[in-house]
Amino acid sequence: MLRVMVLRQGTSPATTDGVGMQIRSLRAPRLRTASQEESHRAATWLELFYDLAFVVAVGQLGHRLAVDHGAVGVWTFIALFVPLWWTWASFTFYADRYDTDDLGQRLLAVGQMISIILMAASIGREDSLTAFAVAFVLAWIVLLAMYWRAYRHVEATRELVRGYLQGFSVGLGFWIVSIWVPGPAKYVLWAIGLLIHFYTPWRVREIQKNVPLSISHIPERFGLFTILVLGESLVAIVGALSHGDWEAGLTIGGILGVMVASGIWWLYFDNAEGRVVRRREGQPKAWQPTVWLFSHLPLVIAITAMGIGLEFIVAQEVDSTGRWLMGGGIAAALAAMALLAFATDRGHDDLDKKQAYARIGSAVVVLLITAVSASWGANVFLAALLIVAAAQIAYDIMIGMSAAAE
């Protein structure tokens, strides 16, 4: 008879007989972030599996942008990315506070994954805006069901969850109406619905102070999504190399492309700071958690666009499309990192401001390089962008050492 022992963080070893897997019964949600025992949390296997649906969806978005990279294509790419990211982030916020990884949570998470896969499948079709809206509505119905469980079982956060259920339901109503609305008006209803969704946490921000997010789990989850979109850059580089003849220029372009993507990774993860996601009594900068969290939206959009641009540039296609997708993507990513630096509180305000201003300066330099590089070769363009990233890394190291010496 097969016996499997599973040891998970924060739980006791569990065994099952005969079925080769751990059976998890239904358990009521509880507020996990209020427990000191769970102050240091890692992502669960369920969350990592859940992320795979978004790997597919981001890949579909990238492919759509690669095919249609005109002005309309770029705006469509952004319009589809925002609700996709918001769905991921909202599930992450719920899981951070209430995840029990029980049978009910697993079934609901899988139900939402099905909706995300449907959203991903609709992205590649020109006539699929209605299908995308339907899938989004289904995903949010599942998330509202999760919050309804928390409302019933966690009395301490009932006021907060009531605010979420009311605001998110109103916003979702505009998406439901959009299913039957044709043309550009559909986007208008989406925008109104999302604005209500974004406003809802802000409206209950005073209540949220008493229901903190995890300073270890949330930064890890947002970092994992950033890794997810950075992976699209590597996929794009492989795609460019696989269609070439392994000439020297193409190979050098691939190497430079990996180094540029690595530079963006370095700049983000060497400066990740999680304490900012938790508001504290008397905190003078109450805007910091909101800015820190929402700055990740333009960051991941920009990195995805950068990856698509990389595929064009590494393939030695130096037209304006590839240059501006890549250069504009890197500049926007640096600008988003500047917002992250402004919102980060590491006890060295001067350090954070220096880093933020340096990011803005680097973003301007990248835009200037992109604007004047029309006659440059692909690898020269890549090398120039790599120099900017390397200079920014060197500057971070220098100011970091200076701060440590004080």
FIROLUM-698146 format. One record per residue (C-alpha): residue number from 1; residue in one letter; x, y, z. Coordinates in Angstrom, 2 decimals. Layout:
BEGIN
i,aa,x,y,z
NUM,a,X,Y,Z
...
end
This chain:
BEGIN
i,aa,x,y,z
1,m,0.00,0.00,0.00
2,l,1.35,3.38,-1.03
3,r,1.78,5.97,1.68
4,v,2.75,9.53,0.74
5,m,3.91,12.03,3.33
6,v,3.58,15.69,2.41
7,l,5.24,18.35,4.56
8,r,4.17,21.89,3.84
9,q,5.24,25.14,5.40
10,g,3.19,25.89,8.46
11,t,1.41,22.48,8.47
12,s,1.98,19.09,9.95
13,p,2.94,16.05,7.88
14,a,-0.14,14.53,6.28
15,t,-0.61,11.05,4.93
16,t,-3.16,9.29,2.81
17,d,-3.66,5.63,2.09
18,g,-4.02,4.13,-1.34
19,v,-4.60,7.20,-3.46
20,g,-1.06,8.62,-3.65
21,m,-2.08,12.22,-2.91
22,q,-3.08,14.42,-0.05
23,i,-6.84,14.81,0.36
24,r,-7.74,18.23,1.76
25,s,-11.13,18.64,3.37
26,l,-13.17,21.81,3.32
27,r,-11.86,24.39,5.76
28,a,-13.23,27.82,6.52
29,p,-11.08,30.77,5.37
30,r,-9.13,32.53,8.11
31,l,-7.13,35.75,8.22
32,r,-3.60,34.50,7.70
33,t,-1.77,37.82,7.77
34,a,-2.83,38.52,11.36
35,s,-0.76,35.59,12.66
36,q,2.82,36.13,13.70
37,e,3.50,32.48,12.89
38,e,2.80,33.20,9.24
39,s,4.78,36.43,8.96
40,h,7.21,34.74,6.58
41,r,5.21,33.03,3.85
42,a,6.10,31.59,0.49
43,a,3.88,30.98,-2.52
44,t,1.94,27.72,-2.41
45,w,2.03,25.06,-5.11
46,l,-1.55,26.06,-5.97
47,e,-0.47,29.66,-6.60
48,l,2.43,28.56,-8.79
49,f,0.14,26.28,-10.79
50,y,-2.37,29.13,-11.06
51,d,0.36,31.34,-12.55
52,l,0.76,28.95,-15.47
53,a,-2.56,30.12,-16.89
54,f,-1.14,33.64,-16.98
55,v,2.06,32.45,-18.63
56,v,-0.13,31.30,-21.51
57,a,-2.22,34.50,-21.50
58,v,0.82,36.81,-21.50
59,g,2.32,34.73,-24.32
60,q,-0.87,35.23,-26.32
61,l,-0.79,38.96,-25.68
62,g,2.82,39.11,-26.80
63,h,2.02,37.22,-29.97
64,r,-0.86,39.55,-30.73
65,l,1.41,42.58,-30.28
66,a,4.06,41.04,-32.53
67,v,1.48,40.57,-35.29
68,d,-0.30,43.91,-34.84
69,h,2.18,46.50,-33.56
70,g,0.67,49.65,-34.98
71,a,-0.90,52.32,-32.77
72,v,-4.24,50.46,-32.60
73,g,-2.46,47.18,-31.88
74,v,-0.48,48.71,-29.02
75,w,-3.57,50.22,-27.40
76,t,-5.46,46.94,-27.81
77,f,-2.54,45.12,-26.20
78,i,-2.69,47.46,-23.19
79,a,-6.51,47.30,-23.01
80,l,-6.38,43.50,-22.78
81,f,-3.37,43.37,-20.46
82,v,-4.86,45.60,-17.74
83,p,-7.91,43.41,-16.88
84,l,-5.76,40.29,-17.13
85,w,-3.21,41.65,-14.63
86,w,-5.93,42.98,-12.35
87,t,-7.52,39.54,-12.18
88,w,-4.18,38.00,-11.21
89,a,-3.44,40.72,-8.64
90,s,-6.90,40.48,-7.07
91,f,-6.63,36.72,-6.65
92,t,-3.18,37.27,-5.13
93,f,-4.54,39.78,-2.60
94,y,-7.30,37.35,-1.63
95,a,-4.90,34.43,-1.29
96,d,-2.48,36.52,0.75
97,r,-5.14,37.18,3.38
98,y,-7.40,34.14,3.29
99,d,-5.91,31.21,1.37
100,t,-6.43,27.89,3.16
101,d,-5.47,25.63,0.22
102,d,-8.46,23.43,1.07
103,l,-10.73,21.54,-1.29
104,g,-13.03,24.53,-1.79
105,q,-10.18,26.96,-2.51
106,r,-8.57,24.54,-4.96
107,l,-11.78,23.98,-6.89
108,l,-12.49,27.71,-7.06
109,a,-8.93,28.44,-8.18
110,v,-9.16,25.83,-10.93
111,g,-12.49,27.34,-11.98
112,q,-10.83,30.72,-12.30
113,m,-7.93,29.18,-14.23
114,i,-10.44,27.85,-16.75
115,s,-11.73,31.41,-17.19
116,i,-8.17,32.73,-17.66
117,i,-7.48,30.08,-20.30
118,l,-10.65,31.19,-22.10
119,m,-9.44,34.79,-21.90
120,a,-6.07,33.70,-23.33
121,a,-7.74,31.78,-26.16
122,s,-9.84,34.79,-27.09
123,i,-6.84,37.15,-27.26
124,g,-5.60,35.71,-30.53
125,r,-8.88,36.30,-32.36
126,e,-9.89,39.58,-33.93
127,d,-13.60,39.00,-33.30
128,s,-13.19,37.85,-29.72
129,l,-13.78,40.92,-27.53
130,t,-17.13,39.51,-26.43
131,a,-15.56,36.16,-25.55
132,f,-12.86,37.99,-23.57
133,a,-15.51,39.93,-21.63
134,v,-17.48,36.76,-20.88
135,a,-14.35,35.00,-19.61
136,f,-13.44,38.01,-17.45
137,v,-16.92,38.04,-15.92
138,l,-16.68,34.32,-15.14
139,a,-13.25,34.77,-13.52
140,w,-14.60,37.53,-11.29
141,i,-17.74,35.62,-10.34
142,v,-15.39,32.94,-9.00
143,l,-13.33,35.53,-7.11
144,l,-16.48,37.05,-5.61
145,a,-17.44,33.54,-4.46
146,m,-14.08,33.33,-2.70
147,y,-14.72,36.63,-0.96
148,w,-18.23,35.50,-0.02
149,r,-16.65,32.56,1.81
150,a,-14.36,34.97,3.65
151,y,-17.32,37.23,4.48
152,r,-19.21,34.34,6.04
153,h,-16.36,32.87,8.05
154,v,-13.98,35.73,9.01
155,e,-15.97,38.07,11.20
156,a,-12.97,40.33,11.90
157,t,-12.77,41.43,8.25
158,r,-16.46,41.42,7.41
159,e,-16.63,45.21,6.95
160,l,-13.67,45.18,4.56
161,v,-14.98,42.26,2.52
162,r,-18.42,43.85,2.33
163,g,-16.78,46.90,0.74
164,y,-14.94,44.66,-1.72
165,l,-18.07,42.71,-2.65
166,q,-20.07,45.90,-3.23
167,g,-17.44,47.75,-5.25
168,f,-16.28,44.80,-7.33
169,s,-19.88,43.78,-8.09
170,v,-20.73,47.27,-9.36
171,g,-17.63,47.34,-11.53
172,l,-18.36,43.87,-12.85
173,g,-21.83,45.04,-13.82
174,f,-20.34,47.29,-16.52
175,w,-18.44,44.30,-17.92
176,i,-21.63,42.25,-17.99
177,v,-23.42,45.00,-19.93
178,s,-20.46,45.24,-22.33
179,i,-21.12,41.68,-23.52
180,w,-24.11,42.98,-25.50
181,v,-22.58,46.31,-26.56
182,p,-20.83,46.44,-29.95
183,g,-17.80,48.39,-31.13
184,p,-15.62,50.86,-29.22
185,a,-18.32,51.41,-26.60
186,k,-17.31,48.03,-25.20
187,y,-13.90,49.45,-24.26
188,v,-15.57,52.43,-22.56
189,l,-17.64,50.14,-20.36
190,w,-14.52,48.07,-19.57
191,a,-12.67,51.21,-18.53
192,i,-15.49,52.37,-16.25
193,g,-15.73,48.94,-14.66
194,l,-11.98,48.76,-14.04
195,l,-11.85,52.27,-12.61
196,i,-14.51,51.26,-10.09
197,h,-12.48,48.14,-9.29
198,f,-9.29,50.17,-8.78
199,y,-11.16,52.73,-6.67
200,t,-12.72,50.11,-4.39
201,p,-9.56,49.26,-2.37
202,w,-8.79,52.97,-2.08
203,r,-12.28,53.66,-0.77
204,v,-11.78,51.16,2.08
205,r,-8.12,52.02,2.66
206,e,-8.69,53.00,6.31
207,i,-10.20,49.59,7.02
208,q,-7.37,47.87,5.13
209,k,-4.86,49.29,7.61
210,n,-6.21,46.78,10.13
211,v,-6.05,43.92,7.63
212,p,-2.43,44.05,6.47
213,l,-0.82,42.26,3.57
214,s,2.13,39.96,4.11
215,i,5.49,41.71,3.73
216,s,7.06,38.48,2.49
217,h,4.32,36.81,0.43
218,i,3.06,39.76,-1.63
219,p,6.52,40.94,-2.83
220,e,7.35,37.37,-3.78
221,r,4.13,37.00,-5.76
222,f,4.63,40.31,-7.61
223,g,8.25,39.34,-8.22
224,l,7.10,36.01,-9.68
225,f,4.80,37.79,-12.13
226,t,7.71,40.04,-13.12
227,i,9.82,36.93,-13.72
228,l,6.95,35.53,-15.76
229,v,6.95,38.47,-18.18
230,l,10.77,38.59,-18.29
231,g,10.60,34.99,-19.46
232,e,8.79,36.23,-22.55
233,s,11.98,38.13,-23.47
234,l,13.95,34.90,-23.43
235,v,11.27,33.16,-25.47
236,a,11.43,36.00,-28.00
237,i,15.23,35.73,-28.25
238,v,15.01,31.98,-28.82
239,g,12.34,32.58,-31.46
240,a,14.60,35.04,-33.29
241,l,17.60,32.71,-33.15
242,s,15.65,29.64,-34.22
243,h,14.61,31.28,-37.49
244,g,18.10,32.43,-38.44
245,d,21.18,30.74,-39.86
246,w,23.35,31.23,-36.77
247,e,25.39,33.96,-38.40
248,a,27.78,35.91,-36.18
249,g,25.60,39.02,-36.10
250,l,22.50,37.05,-35.13
251,t,24.33,35.14,-32.40
252,i,25.86,38.32,-30.97
253,g,22.41,39.91,-31.03
254,g,21.01,36.99,-29.03
255,i,23.79,37.32,-26.43
256,l,23.28,41.07,-26.15
257,g,19.52,40.54,-25.86
258,v,19.92,38.15,-22.94
259,m,22.26,40.63,-21.25
260,v,19.77,43.49,-21.65
261,a,16.94,41.36,-20.20
262,s,19.28,40.36,-17.36
263,g,19.97,44.03,-16.69
264,i,16.25,44.74,-16.26
265,w,15.98,41.72,-13.94
266,w,18.96,42.97,-11.92
267,l,17.60,46.48,-11.52
268,y,14.23,45.24,-10.29
269,f,15.18,42.39,-7.98
270,d,18.20,44.00,-6.37
271,n,15.90,46.72,-5.10
272,a,12.77,44.76,-4.16
273,e,11.57,45.79,-0.72
274,g,8.45,44.29,0.77
275,r,7.85,46.32,3.91
276,v,6.14,49.03,1.91
277,v,3.04,46.89,1.28
278,r,2.00,47.18,4.92
279,r,0.62,50.48,6.20
280,r,1.73,51.42,9.69
281,e,0.13,53.68,12.26
282,g,1.43,57.21,11.86
283,q,3.04,56.38,8.52
284,p,3.59,59.78,6.87
285,k,3.43,58.39,3.35
286,a,0.16,56.44,3.26
287,w,0.24,56.50,-0.54
288,q,3.32,54.28,-0.69
289,p,1.66,50.83,-0.61
290,t,-0.83,51.75,-3.34
291,v,1.83,53.26,-5.60
292,w,4.19,50.34,-5.01
293,l,1.55,47.75,-5.91
294,f,0.08,49.54,-8.93
295,s,3.45,50.55,-10.37
296,h,3.86,46.89,-11.25
297,l,1.13,47.19,-13.88
298,p,3.03,49.55,-16.23
299,l,6.21,47.66,-15.34
300,v,4.99,44.28,-16.58
301,i,3.27,45.80,-19.63
302,a,6.54,47.54,-20.54
303,i,8.67,44.43,-20.02
304,t,6.34,42.38,-22.22
305,a,6.56,45.01,-24.98
306,m,10.35,45.04,-24.57
307,g,10.39,41.29,-25.13
308,i,8.48,41.57,-28.39
309,g,10.83,44.33,-29.52
310,l,13.78,42.08,-28.65
311,e,12.56,39.46,-31.09
312,f,12.64,42.01,-33.93
313,i,16.03,43.47,-32.96
314,v,17.80,40.16,-32.29
315,a,16.55,38.98,-35.69
316,q,18.43,42.02,-37.08
317,e,15.23,43.78,-38.11
318,v,15.97,47.40,-37.28
319,d,12.79,49.09,-38.46
320,s,11.06,51.64,-36.26
321,t,8.61,49.08,-34.90
322,g,11.22,46.89,-33.25
323,r,13.25,49.84,-31.99
324,w,10.33,51.62,-30.38
325,l,8.79,48.50,-28.90
326,m,12.10,47.67,-27.26
327,g,13.35,51.16,-26.47
328,g,9.94,52.40,-25.41
329,g,9.42,49.26,-23.34
330,i,12.73,49.70,-21.50
331,a,12.10,53.42,-20.93
332,a,8.62,52.72,-19.54
333,a,10.01,49.92,-17.34
334,l,12.64,52.28,-15.93
335,a,9.97,54.92,-15.28
336,a,7.86,52.33,-13.43
337,m,10.94,51.37,-11.38
338,a,11.34,55.05,-10.53
339,l,7.83,55.00,-9.07
340,l,8.75,51.86,-7.13
341,a,11.82,53.64,-5.75
342,f,9.81,56.71,-4.73
343,a,7.32,54.43,-2.94
344,t,9.93,52.28,-1.23
345,d,10.88,53.03,2.35
346,r,14.23,51.50,3.30
347,g,15.06,54.07,5.93
348,h,17.21,56.06,3.48
349,d,14.96,58.63,1.81
350,d,17.95,60.21,0.07
351,l,18.98,56.82,-1.36
352,d,15.48,56.11,-2.65
353,k,15.21,59.55,-4.28
354,k,18.64,59.27,-5.91
355,q,17.72,55.91,-7.34
356,a,14.35,57.16,-8.58
357,y,15.84,60.19,-10.32
358,a,18.52,58.01,-11.87
359,r,15.81,55.71,-13.29
360,i,14.02,58.70,-14.82
361,g,17.28,59.99,-16.30
362,s,18.04,56.57,-17.78
363,a,14.54,56.37,-19.26
364,v,15.10,59.72,-21.01
365,v,18.48,58.53,-22.33
366,v,16.89,55.33,-23.69
367,l,14.21,57.36,-25.49
368,l,16.88,59.63,-27.01
369,i,18.90,56.61,-28.16
370,t,15.79,55.11,-29.72
371,a,14.95,58.38,-31.48
372,v,18.41,58.83,-33.07
373,s,19.18,55.18,-33.85
374,a,17.33,54.86,-37.16
375,s,20.58,54.31,-39.06
376,w,22.24,52.09,-36.46
377,g,22.70,48.37,-36.82
378,a,20.66,46.11,-34.57
379,n,23.59,45.06,-32.42
380,v,24.83,48.64,-32.01
381,f,21.36,49.57,-30.75
382,l,21.38,46.61,-28.33
383,a,24.85,47.49,-27.10
384,a,23.83,51.10,-26.43
385,l,20.84,49.94,-24.37
386,l,23.05,47.50,-22.50
387,i,25.46,50.31,-21.60
388,v,22.58,52.32,-20.11
389,a,21.44,49.32,-18.02
390,a,24.99,48.58,-16.90
391,a,25.57,52.21,-15.92
392,q,22.37,52.17,-13.87
393,i,23.44,48.98,-12.09
394,a,26.86,50.47,-11.35
395,y,25.22,53.61,-9.97
396,d,22.95,51.54,-7.71
397,i,25.96,49.67,-6.35
398,m,27.82,52.92,-5.74
399,i,25.02,54.69,-3.85
400,g,24.25,51.49,-1.96
401,m,27.82,51.22,-0.74
402,s,27.80,54.90,0.16
403,a,24.62,54.49,2.21
404,a,26.01,51.41,3.98
405,a,29.16,53.33,4.93
406,e,27.20,56.13,6.63
end
